[in-house]
Amino acid sequence: MMESGQALIQIQDMTKVFYTDEIETHALSGIHLSVNKGEYVAMSGPSGCGKSTLLSIIGLLDTPTAGRYSLNGKTVENLDFAERSRIRNQEIGFIFQSFNLIGDLTVYENVELPLTYRQRMPAADRKGRVMEALERVGMAHRIRHYPSQLSGGQQQRVAVARALGGTPSILLADEPTGNLDSRNGEAVMELLQNLHREGATICMVTHDPRFAKHAQREVHLFDGKVVAEEELKKLLAEVQA
Amino acid sequence: MNGVVQDLRYALRQLRKTPGFTAVAVITLALGIGANTAVFSVIDAVMLRPLPYYKPERLIAAESVNSRAPGFGALSYPDFFDWRNRNRTLEHLVSYHDDAFTLNGLDRPVHLDGEVVSWDLLTALGVSPELGRSFTSDEEKVGTRVVLISHALWASRFASDNSILGRQLKLNGNLYSVIGVMPQEFRFPVNAPRNDFWTTLAVDDDPSDPEPNTVSRGSHFLNVIGRMKPGVTVEQVDQDLKTIAANLAKEYPATNTRHDSARTRTAIAALLGDKRPALLVVLGAAVLVLVIACGNIANLMLARMRERQREIAMRSALGAGRNRIIRQLLVESLALSAIGGLAGCGLAFLATPAVLRLIGNSVPRAAEAGVDLRVLTFSVLLSFAAGLIFGTIPAIVSSRTSLVSTLKEGGRSEIAGRDWLRSSLIVAQVALGLALTAGAGLLISSFANLRRANEG
């Protein structure tokens, strides 16, 4: 899918502050993170530690309050909405906890959707990519089904196919097993692992240590900061105490 | 283009999926567009279509006026002859008045409506007979009895026989020679579509009458229309005729003191008279109804967009730019308005005859109204405009959805923030509805007062 070893994501001193009325919430505080091409990174930590916020910023769904972010060698933290949309469409594949398939579109149309937002992509090319992505996740036989006619595991596989269809630089998965039973959860994790073996770069947010172990590298977050595993355990113990 | 087709397919799927919303929106739009289309069909026939004559913008209608009292008057023949001879701004000035004759000599007597005109009527209008010839100036002379008949009379009473030319018709006991047959579509005056014949003013010059109408300056009963010379304006004609009328009042004070001035208008303005503002008020009311309908649908769409916030956010996350999202939502609105427009056209098609029955003969040329290509074009444009009006605000608002909070499980952000917009739409609808109701109430009360008024 892409060459490994080079830094695909570089984040320096990133902060994200949310303002609600007069309350400031520091979701991220001085994050430094680098993800290489072909790497499989799991971001874990307790609820509210900022892992989903970090993933949203990496996915250009949100903007940082401060700090620098470069994706595939391009500085992206201050791009306008249209440019961020274009980069999301061409460089990033999303997999969400709640699948976020569009209920009124068939499996085929859901996977095709991001490709329809690309300028001047021939229909035949689009069709080829959609079918290839669906075959990779084993859902090519369900192209005319609607999401409501699929199980949770099948829906998530379609969501993975949708993310793969555009041959993105990176796959971002936000709790991809969160809405699945353990058997389907394992199946999705296995699918991600296969994609990684084929060269995909993956950033996954999970709070489940069993699934985090599937990744090559684990990044622990606590109170908006990246911490070492030992430190995280110590901090969690302090909180529990 | 492919994307638009996809958007359209998805839009139709969305509409099928929510039959309740679709039915309410289509019925609302059909009523709004149908009312506007029906009213426009009348306005088009009455106000917008040019008069069916050559260069109708150069045709004027003139009246005599008493400068010391309100109101407008007709002309007498001697006044008309003086206006015709003395003016310097008109190529032709034509007199006309209606008359009714009885046609004898067929299997039974037939009542005919007709018009007594000066010889150059057809020249002034730029119209030629379908068969035969126009009047000549000699045919205004005393004792002449010639007649042009309508196509309808020719077809119904004479079986469209070409040998009708030169035939003598017995009208009110006198023999008239048929010199021509007018084209089927010819109307003069345009608000008298059933005229059967046109004859010259020679019929008013009765040799047995000691003072025939043609020499009686005190008999004011003539209407006049004229064709302006090239480059002349209505104002110049008006000034010209005012001067002539004032001079005639000085020359003939016994008969013309109350006809000492003139008023000139374009022929179409004169034809419409005071109906124009009334028609515009009705059109305004119909437009208001459509605006209220659009506000109502925009409100429904805003409510629907709340339910689709997650889908829109997802599309945006997958790379759809704002313009793309707006385009998709506008295609949905336009699909809805197209269906509403179709239903509205159907409604207008059914309603226009009823509207015409209500109007009766009170509005000139209204009988010619109907849902034709022009009216359908208006309806299509109106539907498009309605789709844009009720679709734009929900589309723009939805394209600004916050991605992160909406995509979170159960995320429904910014809902409260949009309530002001929905509230504003409701307030605007109520305000417009009140204005419309008050206007309708005033119209009804004026109508009731008019019906009670003593006509004297």
Interface residues (C-beta under 8 A of the other chain):
Chain A: S52 T53 S56 G59 L61 D62 F81 A82 S85 R86 R88 N89 Q90 F94 F96 Q97 S98 N100 I102 G103 D104 L105 L113 P114 T116 Y117 R118 A123 R162 G166
Chain B: N2 G3 Q6 Y10 R13 Q14 K17 R310 E311 M314 R315 S316 A317 L318 G319 A320 G321 R322 N323 R324 L403 V404 L407 K408 E409
